[in-house]
């Protein structure tokens, strides 16, 4: 995890109008340079500090794995689209590639798609088989492209009197089978979702409010005041945008620095 906003005010300005305000997250952004402090802001603060620490430990190997993963996503999503485009271009005369060339190219694209989808399916299973709309959409689109390609291939072959086209149906059928299997498997796991990442259920540190105050007290006076001003400006923005009412604003402004997270529990009670 990294902080997308450099200030709490910026966080408040970008906060979704449809999402509940979590004061622990607001104050954690204000104290983002001090994870030793905001990690004690309840479950949200603990979760945010944990993700920040985990990202800092990521090695170059993990970055390489990320590149590999994105390559698989590109192969699974765009390769079948490219394969169909080669065939449909022939049929509708957007570009002219003879069937003798178009079929092998499409076959290669759907081979890449099938391998990429199969690998992504294995990764999905290893990571807990949790339903995800983006992952599901990749396989759904690939299946649709494969079905359209299967329907298009006979007409393209007939147009150019190409008799050896049937062999190129095989990679398309395999890609369709893998995509269909993956999509079906994900639908069966529809109710099993990724954690929402807002910190619920994260272990809290248990540090007392007095200890939090003591850690804040050692900050330079100028920096401390800037953090408090940023926090209060963010609260004002939330009120201006209608995300909190006047009573909540007054209550939040009256909280001592480092204690806003206590309001989250009160509001949920």
RODO-2510 file (C-alpha; in nm, 4 decimals, decimal comma):
residues 269
     n   res          X          Y          Z
     1     x     0,0000     0,0000     0,0000
     2     x     0,1073     0,3553    -0,0661
     3     x    -0,0736     0,6800     0,0115
     4     x    -0,2342     0,8196    -0,3021
     5     x    -0,2986     1,1526    -0,1285
     6     x    -0,0254     1,3613     0,0274
     7     x    -0,2642     1,5399     0,2627
     8     x    -0,5753     1,4538     0,4611
     9     x    -0,7517     1,7450     0,2902
    10     x    -0,6786     1,5861    -0,0479
    11     x    -0,8117     1,2556     0,0851
    12     x    -1,1351     1,4266     0,1915
    13     x    -1,1724     1,6045    -0,1433
    14     x    -1,1360     1,2739    -0,3269
    15     x    -1,3574     1,0714    -0,0928
    16     x    -1,6475     0,8977    -0,2648
    17     x    -1,9885     1,0412    -0,1836
    18     x    -2,1237     0,6862    -0,1720
    19     x    -1,8739     0,5546     0,0835
    20     x    -1,8884     0,5869     0,4602
    21     x    -1,6320     0,8151     0,6193
    22     x    -1,3781     0,6349     0,8356
    23     x    -1,2046     0,8835     1,0612
    24     x    -0,9159     0,6486     1,1348
    25     x    -0,8236     0,6528     0,7659
    26     x    -0,8469     1,0315     0,7542
    27     x    -0,6144     1,0793     1,0492
    28     x    -0,3794     0,8067     0,9263
    29     x    -0,3344     1,0037     0,6026
    30     x    -0,2607     1,3155     0,8088
    31     x     0,0043     1,1213     1,0039
    32     x     0,1266     0,9238     0,7025
    33     x     0,4925     1,0121     0,7714
    34     x     0,4610     0,8446     1,1113
    35     x     0,3395     0,4838     1,0836
    36     x     0,4646     0,4274     1,4385
    37     x     0,1745     0,6519     1,5389
    38     x    -0,1085     0,5816     1,2947
    39     x    -0,0687     0,2040     1,3251
    40     x    -0,2448     0,2446     1,6601
    41     x    -0,5518     0,4160     1,5137
    42     x    -0,7753     0,1129     1,5573
    43     x    -0,8182    -0,1675     1,3053
    44     x    -0,8011     0,0686     1,0058
    45     x    -0,4753     0,2226     1,1172
    46     x    -0,3238    -0,1176     1,1899
    47     x    -0,4250    -0,2487     0,8472
    48     x    -0,2910     0,0578     0,6658
    49     x     0,0417     0,0389     0,8479
    50     x     0,0679    -0,3337     0,7784
    51     x     0,0168    -0,2865     0,4044
    52     x     0,2621     0,0033     0,3982
    53     x     0,5237    -0,2138     0,5695
    54     x     0,4540    -0,5079     0,3383
    55     x     0,5002    -0,2959     0,0268
    56     x     0,8276    -0,1576     0,1596
    57     x     0,9607    -0,5127     0,1881
    58     x     0,8701    -0,6116    -0,1666
    59     x     1,1783    -0,7261    -0,3532
    60     x     1,2666    -0,6923    -0,7187
    61     x     1,1533    -1,0534    -0,7614
    62     x     0,7990    -0,9537    -0,6692
    63     x     0,8119    -0,6704    -0,9190
    64     x     0,9188    -0,9157    -1,1887
    65     x     0,6292    -1,1415    -1,0912
    66     x     0,3959    -0,8437    -1,1236
    67     x     0,5210    -0,7875    -1,4784
    68     x     0,4636    -1,1550    -1,5584
    69     x     0,1121    -1,1383    -1,4129
    70     x     0,0212    -0,8324    -1,6179
    71     x     0,1628    -1,0008    -1,9280
    72     x    -0,0698    -1,2941    -1,8643
    73     x    -0,3645    -1,0592    -1,8217
    74     x    -0,2820    -0,8869    -2,1514
    75     x    -0,2460    -1,2229    -2,3248
    76     x    -0,5723    -1,3568    -2,1835
    77     x    -0,7753    -1,0446    -2,2626
    78     x    -0,6301    -0,8905    -2,5782
    79     x    -0,5039    -1,1966    -2,7659
    80     x    -0,8537    -1,3367    -2,8372
    81     x    -0,9725    -0,9904    -2,9398
    82     x    -0,6795    -0,9655    -3,1809
    83     x    -0,7500    -1,3157    -3,3119
    84     x    -1,1102    -1,2304    -3,3859
    85     x    -1,0122    -0,8961    -3,5398
    86     x    -0,7899    -1,0733    -3,7922
    87     x    -1,0822    -1,2904    -3,9002
    88     x    -1,3555    -1,0272    -3,8898
    89     x    -1,1425    -0,7831    -4,0832
    90     x    -1,1356    -1,0310    -4,3661
    91     x    -1,5077    -1,0839    -4,3526
    92     x    -1,6111    -0,7192    -4,3452
    93     x    -1,3246    -0,5947    -4,5609
    94     x    -1,1776    -0,3592    -4,2956
    95     x    -0,8402    -0,4956    -4,3951
    96     x    -0,7578    -0,7710    -4,6339
    97     x    -0,5671    -1,0747    -4,5088
    98     x    -0,6137    -1,3949    -4,7020
    99     x    -0,7628    -1,6838    -4,5058
   100     x    -0,4417    -1,8803    -4,5591
   101     x    -0,2639    -1,6179    -4,3451
   102     x    -0,5495    -1,5062    -4,1211
   103     x    -0,6289    -1,8540    -3,9868
   104     x    -0,2760    -1,9290    -3,8571
   105     x    -0,2511    -1,5825    -3,7015
   106     x    -0,5864    -1,6278    -3,5284
   107     x    -0,4828    -1,9758    -3,4170
   108     x    -0,1628    -1,8350    -3,2642
   109     x    -0,3581    -1,5601    -3,0850
   110     x    -0,6037    -1,8073    -2,9344
   111     x    -0,3168    -2,0343    -2,8332
   112     x    -0,1646    -1,7445    -2,6397
   113     x    -0,5075    -1,6740    -2,4919
   114     x    -0,5595    -2,0352    -2,3844
   115     x    -0,2179    -2,0614    -2,2168
   116     x    -0,2587    -1,7250    -2,0443
   117     x    -0,6090    -1,8068    -1,9211
   118     x    -0,5044    -2,1478    -1,7928
   119     x    -0,2143    -1,9930    -1,6028
   120     x    -0,4379    -1,7213    -1,4570
   121     x    -0,6878    -1,9879    -1,3529
   122     x    -0,4172    -2,1779    -1,1638
   123     x    -0,3021    -1,8550    -0,9957
   124     x    -0,6633    -1,7761    -0,9026
   125     x    -0,7047    -2,1184    -0,7426
   126     x    -0,3763    -2,0926    -0,5523
   127     x    -0,4682    -1,7467    -0,4194
   128     x    -0,7897    -1,8715    -0,2632
   129     x    -1,0388    -1,8838    -0,5526
   130     x    -1,2169    -1,5617    -0,4537
   131     x    -1,4608    -1,4087    -0,6981
   132     x    -1,3423    -1,0921    -0,8695
   133     x    -1,5324    -0,9040    -1,1389
   134     x    -1,2178    -0,8004    -1,3329
   135     x    -1,0864    -1,1577    -1,3408
   136     x    -1,4280    -1,2963    -1,4318
   137     x    -1,4621    -1,0393    -1,7114
   138     x    -1,1317    -1,1472    -1,8668
   139     x    -1,2543    -1,5041    -1,9116
   140     x    -1,6037    -1,3950    -2,0164
   141     x    -1,4662    -1,1731    -2,2927
   142     x    -1,2276    -1,4468    -2,4074
   143     x    -1,5136    -1,6973    -2,4267
   144     x    -1,7236    -1,4535    -2,6302
   145     x    -1,4363    -1,3868    -2,8714
   146     x    -1,3790    -1,7604    -2,9158
   147     x    -1,7469    -1,8237    -2,9916
   148     x    -1,7524    -1,5450    -3,2485
   149     x    -1,4319    -1,6760    -3,4041
   150     x    -1,5760    -2,0249    -3,4372
   151     x    -1,8774    -1,8818    -3,6171
   152     x    -1,6641    -1,6648    -3,8429
   153     x    -1,4009    -1,9151    -3,9536
   154     x    -1,6144    -2,1172    -4,2004
   155     x    -1,7228    -1,8041    -4,3869
   156     x    -1,3679    -1,6691    -4,4058
   157     x    -1,2394    -2,0020    -4,5348
   158     x    -1,5151    -2,0243    -4,7953
   159     x    -1,4474    -1,6687    -4,9126
   160     x    -1,0880    -1,7578    -5,0045
   161     x    -1,1552    -2,1232    -5,0871
   162     x    -0,9237    -2,2344    -4,8054
   163     x    -0,9697    -2,6044    -4,7344
   164     x    -0,7199    -2,6508    -4,4524
   165     x    -0,8898    -2,4213    -4,2046
   166     x    -1,0320    -2,6885    -3,9722
   167     x    -0,7005    -2,7419    -3,7934
   168     x    -0,7073    -2,3823    -3,6725
   169     x    -1,0358    -2,4418    -3,4926
   170     x    -0,8501    -2,6505    -3,2343
   171     x    -0,6768    -2,3643    -3,0454
   172     x    -1,0007    -2,1661    -3,0564
   173     x    -1,1929    -2,4575    -2,9067
   174     x    -0,9280    -2,5014    -2,6380
   175     x    -0,9391    -2,1307    -2,5542
   176     x    -1,3198    -2,1495    -2,5372
   177     x    -1,3022    -2,4523    -2,3084
   178     x    -1,0515    -2,2918    -2,0714
   179     x    -1,2403    -1,9610    -2,0637
   180     x    -1,5727    -2,1354    -2,0060
   181     x    -1,4294    -2,3516    -1,7294
   182     x    -1,2708    -2,0518    -1,5578
   183     x    -1,5854    -1,8395    -1,5835
   184     x    -1,8022    -2,1219    -1,4494
   185     x    -1,5630    -2,1848    -1,1621
   186     x    -1,5670    -1,8174    -1,0685
   187     x    -1,9458    -1,8039    -1,0796
   188     x    -1,9600    -2,0960    -0,8386
   189     x    -1,7443    -1,8884    -0,6019
   190     x    -1,9547    -1,5735    -0,6522
   191     x    -2,0152    -1,5207    -0,2795
   192     x    -1,6486    -1,5648    -0,1881
   193     x    -1,4953    -1,2199    -0,2250
   194     x    -1,1650    -1,0476    -0,1568
   195     x    -1,1519    -0,8576     0,1744
   196     x    -1,2693    -0,5004     0,1210
   197     x    -0,9381    -0,3667     0,2533
   198     x    -1,0919    -0,1061     0,4835
   199     x    -0,9341    -0,2558     0,7914
   200     x    -1,2320    -0,4400     0,9374
   201     x    -1,1133    -0,7502     1,1130
   202     x    -0,7511    -0,6357     1,1161
   203     x    -0,5716    -0,6879     1,4449
   204     x    -0,5550    -0,3784     1,6591
   205     x    -0,2363    -0,2921     1,8437
   206     x    -0,4039    -0,2299     2,1773
   207     x    -0,1928     0,0781     2,2567
   208     x    -0,3739     0,3066     2,4985
   209     x    -0,4860     0,6564     2,4058
   210     x    -0,2394     0,7908     2,6613
   211     x     0,0479     0,6146     2,4857
   212     x    -0,0671     0,7514     2,1507
   213     x    -0,0665     1,1022     2,2971
   214     x     0,2855     1,0441     2,4296
   215     x     0,4124     0,9464     2,0840
   216     x     0,2494     1,2489     1,9239
   217     x     0,3939     1,4760     2,1928
   218     x     0,7511     1,4079     2,0803
   219     x     0,6849     1,5434     1,7304
   220     x     0,8275     1,8898     1,6540
   221     x     0,5732     2,1561     1,7404
   222     x     0,5600     2,2970     1,3862
   223     x     0,5043     1,9584     1,2248
   224     x     0,2447     1,8650     1,4841
   225     x     0,0482     2,1839     1,4206
   226     x     0,0619     2,1321     1,0438
   227     x    -0,0795     1,7810     1,0876
   228     x    -0,3614     1,9049     1,3102
   229     x    -0,4430     2,1860     1,0667
   230     x    -0,4510     1,9386     0,7791
   231     x    -0,6786     1,7062     0,9772
   232     x    -0,9181     1,9871     1,0651
   233     x    -0,9207     2,1148     0,7061
   234     x    -1,0120     1,7635     0,5901
   235     x    -1,2993     1,7505     0,8391
   236     x    -1,4271     2,0846     0,7093
   237     x    -1,4158     1,9546     0,3517
   238     x    -1,6127     1,6446     0,4495
   239     x    -1,8777     1,8683     0,6036
   240     x    -1,8885     2,0964     0,2986
   241     x    -1,9393     1,7952     0,0743
   242     x    -2,2229     1,6653     0,2919
   243     x    -2,0390     1,3546     0,4080
   244     x    -2,0700     1,4459     0,7769
   245     x    -2,3236     1,6655     0,9526
   246     x    -2,2548     1,9730     1,1654
   247     x    -2,2806     1,7787     1,4915
   248     x    -2,0274     1,5200     1,3776
   249     x    -1,7953     1,7952     1,2547
   250     x    -1,8067     1,9687     1,5912
   251     x    -1,7469     1,6413     1,7733
   252     x    -1,4532     1,5505     1,5471
   253     x    -1,2906     1,8918     1,5777
   254     x    -1,3097     1,8531     1,9535
   255     x    -1,1173     1,5246     1,9509
   256     x    -0,7568     1,5335     2,0618
   257     x    -0,4985     1,4557     1,7908
   258     x    -0,4668     1,0822     1,7390
   259     x    -0,8084     0,9937     1,8760
   260     x    -1,0413     1,0395     1,5774
   261     x    -1,0547     0,6624     1,5298
   262     x    -1,2605     0,6374     1,8494
   263     x    -1,5476     0,8082     1,6650
   264     x    -1,5653     0,5209     1,4164
   265     x    -1,6618     0,2764     1,6910
   266     x    -1,9159     0,5218     1,8337
   267     x    -2,0799     0,5759     1,4941
   268     x    -2,1024     0,2019     1,4272
   269     x    -2,2491     0,1284     1,7711
***
